[in-house]
């Protein structure tokens, strides 16, 4: 049976981590302390959602799902916002990550 609350907690955490990553990317380019502060806030809130997900599933499963959510979100943001392109090797790697999550959760 799928634990939708677990999926929701980890997905929110992954998206919040992605938001933090975006602000760190901006910080790296502009070195504004504001971007760093915003990134830290997103990371702390993301960590809270992740911590609650550990109450529902094993650590390895939670981190694997989180990584896939974050990976997919970052790939989409990188492509749309930063005009970054994934090569075949990266696409295959992301596919293997999703296969790992499927195997861990069944």
Residue frames as qw, qx, qy, qz and C-alpha x, y, z in Angstrom:
[[0.000, 0.889, 0.459, 0.000, 0.00, 0.00, 0.00],
 [0.405, 0.469, -0.018, 0.785, 1.31, 3.45, -0.90],
 [0.357, -0.629, -0.420, 0.549, 1.81, 5.84, 2.00],
 [0.287, 0.767, 0.306, 0.486, 0.65, 9.09, 0.42],
 [0.353, -0.935, 0.006, 0.023, 1.54, 11.15, 3.48],
 [0.705, -0.385, 0.343, 0.487, 5.12, 9.88, 3.24],
 [0.537, 0.408, 0.439, 0.595, 5.23, 10.73, -0.47],
 [0.004, 0.927, 0.240, 0.288, 3.81, 14.20, 0.25],
 [0.529, -0.811, 0.118, 0.220, 6.30, 14.90, 3.07],
 [0.671, -0.215, 0.423, 0.569, 9.30, 13.81, 1.01],
 [0.423, 0.597, 0.445, 0.517, 8.07, 15.61, -2.12],
 [0.135, -0.976, -0.116, -0.122, 7.60, 18.88, -0.24],
 [0.617, -0.645, 0.270, 0.360, 11.03, 18.43, 1.29],
 [0.658, 0.111, 0.471, 0.577, 12.58, 17.78, -2.12],
 [0.259, 0.787, 0.349, 0.438, 10.95, 20.84, -3.65],
 [0.332, -0.943, 0.017, 0.034, 12.05, 23.01, -0.73],
 [0.683, -0.387, 0.375, 0.493, 15.61, 21.70, -1.11],
 [0.531, 0.456, 0.453, 0.553, 15.35, 22.58, -4.80],
 [0.010, -0.959, -0.182, -0.218, 14.30, 26.12, -3.92],
 [0.547, -0.763, 0.223, 0.264, 17.33, 26.34, -1.62],
 [0.702, -0.011, 0.456, 0.547, 19.55, 25.08, -4.44],
 [0.353, 0.755, 0.354, 0.425, 18.21, 27.76, -6.77],
 [0.209, -0.976, 0.015, -0.066, 19.03, 30.51, -4.28],
 [0.668, -0.514, 0.364, 0.396, 22.52, 29.08, -3.80],
 [0.625, 0.363, 0.435, 0.536, 23.00, 29.16, -7.57],
 [0.106, 0.919, 0.177, 0.335, 22.03, 32.85, -7.53],
 [0.518, -0.828, 0.164, 0.142, 24.31, 33.42, -4.52],
 [0.768, -0.139, 0.377, 0.498, 27.23, 31.80, -6.38],
 [0.472, 0.554, 0.362, 0.583, 26.77, 34.26, -9.23],
 [0.030, -0.832, -0.115, -0.541, 26.09, 37.41, -7.25],
 [0.488, 0.040, -0.599, 0.633, 27.55, 36.68, -3.77],
 [0.348, -0.523, 0.008, -0.778, 24.61, 38.41, -2.07],
 [0.020, -0.109, 0.854, -0.508, 24.23, 37.36, 1.57],
 [0.612, 0.106, 0.217, -0.753, 20.46, 37.61, 1.11],
 [0.763, 0.241, -0.490, -0.347, 20.48, 34.70, -1.35],
 [0.373, 0.203, -0.851, 0.308, 22.50, 32.61, 1.10],
 [0.266, -0.035, 0.608, -0.748, 20.11, 33.45, 3.96],
 [0.735, 0.165, -0.044, -0.656, 17.06, 32.54, 1.88],
 [0.660, 0.258, -0.697, -0.110, 18.70, 29.24, 0.84],
 [0.131, 0.156, -0.840, 0.504, 19.39, 28.36, 4.49],
 [0.516, 0.051, 0.377, -0.767, 15.75, 29.04, 5.43],
 [0.793, 0.228, -0.318, -0.468, 14.56, 26.74, 2.64],
 [0.517, 0.270, -0.801, 0.139, 17.02, 24.02, 3.72],
 [0.124, -0.119, 0.741, -0.650, 15.92, 24.16, 7.35],
 [0.675, 0.138, 0.203, -0.695, 12.23, 23.90, 6.48],
 [0.741, 0.309, -0.529, -0.275, 13.00, 21.09, 4.00],
 [0.272, 0.268, -0.859, 0.341, 14.89, 19.27, 6.74],
 [0.419, -0.034, 0.571, -0.705, 11.86, 19.44, 9.03],
 [0.811, 0.236, -0.089, -0.528, 9.61, 17.83, 6.41],
 [0.615, 0.364, -0.699, 0.004, 12.26, 15.18, 5.79],
 [0.039, -0.253, 0.807, -0.532, 12.57, 14.46, 9.51],
 [0.645, 0.069, 0.397, -0.649, 8.84, 13.80, 9.76],
 [0.786, 0.334, -0.386, -0.351, 9.04, 11.47, 6.78],
 [0.279, 0.365, -0.859, 0.226, 11.50, 9.31, 8.76],
 [0.455, -0.075, 0.645, -0.609, 8.64, 8.49, 11.15],
 [0.794, 0.311, 0.132, -0.506, 6.78, 6.85, 8.29],
 [0.917, 0.372, -0.132, 0.048, 9.49, 4.97, 6.33],
 [0.830, -0.270, 0.078, 0.481, 13.08, 3.82, 6.54],
 [0.197, -0.772, 0.210, 0.567, 15.90, 6.31, 6.13],
 [0.346, -0.157, 0.708, 0.596, 17.21, 4.74, 2.90],
 [0.240, 0.583, 0.731, 0.261, 13.80, 4.86, 1.23],
 [0.030, -0.918, -0.277, 0.284, 13.13, 8.44, 2.33],
 [0.242, -0.664, 0.366, 0.606, 16.50, 9.68, 1.11],
 [0.352, 0.082, 0.771, 0.524, 16.17, 7.80, -2.21],
 [0.177, 0.755, 0.618, 0.130, 12.75, 9.33, -2.88],
 [0.152, -0.895, -0.055, 0.417, 13.97, 12.77, -1.77],
 [0.357, -0.413, 0.533, 0.646, 16.97, 12.53, -4.07],
 [0.306, 0.342, 0.758, 0.463, 14.80, 11.63, -7.05],
 [0.054, 0.888, 0.452, -0.066, 12.33, 14.45, -6.40],
 [0.236, -0.824, 0.159, 0.491, 15.20, 16.92, -6.00],
 [0.424, -0.183, 0.659, 0.594, 17.03, 15.54, -9.03],
 [0.279, 0.566, 0.694, 0.346, 14.02, 15.81, -11.30],
 [0.044, -0.942, -0.289, 0.167, 13.12, 19.28, -10.03],
 [0.329, -0.690, 0.318, 0.561, 16.69, 20.54, -10.41],
 [0.419, 0.077, 0.701, 0.572, 16.92, 19.10, -13.93],
 [0.181, 0.757, 0.590, 0.216, 13.70, 20.89, -14.91],
 [0.178, -0.938, -0.078, 0.287, 14.77, 24.16, -13.27],
 [0.458, -0.449, 0.465, 0.610, 18.23, 23.93, -14.78],
 [0.374, 0.314, 0.694, 0.528, 16.74, 23.46, -18.22],
 [0.069, 0.822, 0.518, 0.227, 14.02, 26.11, -17.99],
 [0.263, -0.950, -0.083, 0.148, 15.61, 28.79, -15.80],
 [0.392, -0.714, 0.427, 0.393, 19.35, 28.41, -16.35],
 [0.672, 0.637, -0.252, -0.280, 19.28, 27.00, -19.92],
 [0.260, -0.483, 0.835, 0.034, 21.33, 23.95, -18.89],
 [0.804, 0.242, -0.355, -0.410, 21.06, 20.82, -21.02],
 [0.721, -0.342, 0.595, -0.100, 21.37, 17.22, -19.85],
 [0.307, 0.458, -0.756, -0.353, 23.34, 14.79, -21.93],
 [0.804, -0.023, -0.517, -0.294, 22.52, 11.15, -22.54],
 [0.478, 0.094, -0.744, 0.457, 24.74, 10.04, -19.65],
 [0.154, -0.084, 0.464, -0.868, 22.86, 12.29, -17.21],
 [0.696, -0.036, -0.163, -0.698, 19.45, 11.16, -18.49],
 [0.748, 0.024, -0.662, -0.020, 20.46, 7.51, -18.07],
 [0.269, 0.105, -0.686, 0.667, 21.71, 8.25, -14.55],
 [0.412, -0.077, 0.250, -0.873, 18.44, 9.93, -13.58],
 [0.781, -0.003, -0.410, -0.471, 16.53, 6.96, -15.01],
 [0.607, 0.046, -0.746, 0.270, 18.56, 4.57, -12.86],
 [0.040, -0.116, 0.542, -0.831, 17.83, 6.71, -9.80],
 [0.640, -0.046, 0.012, -0.767, 14.10, 6.41, -10.44],
 [0.779, 0.052, -0.605, -0.156, 14.46, 2.66, -10.99],
 [0.339, 0.117, -0.743, 0.565, 16.20, 2.42, -7.60],
 [0.337, -0.081, 0.363, -0.865, 13.31, 4.25, -5.90],
 [0.777, 0.004, -0.291, -0.558, 10.78, 1.96, -7.52],
 [0.694, 0.083, -0.704, 0.127, 12.71, -1.10, -6.35],
 [0.148, 0.125, -0.654, 0.731, 13.04, 0.29, -2.82],
 [0.416, -0.024, 0.274, -0.867, 9.35, 1.12, -2.46],
 [0.746, -0.001, -0.440, -0.500, 7.76, -2.06, -3.84]]
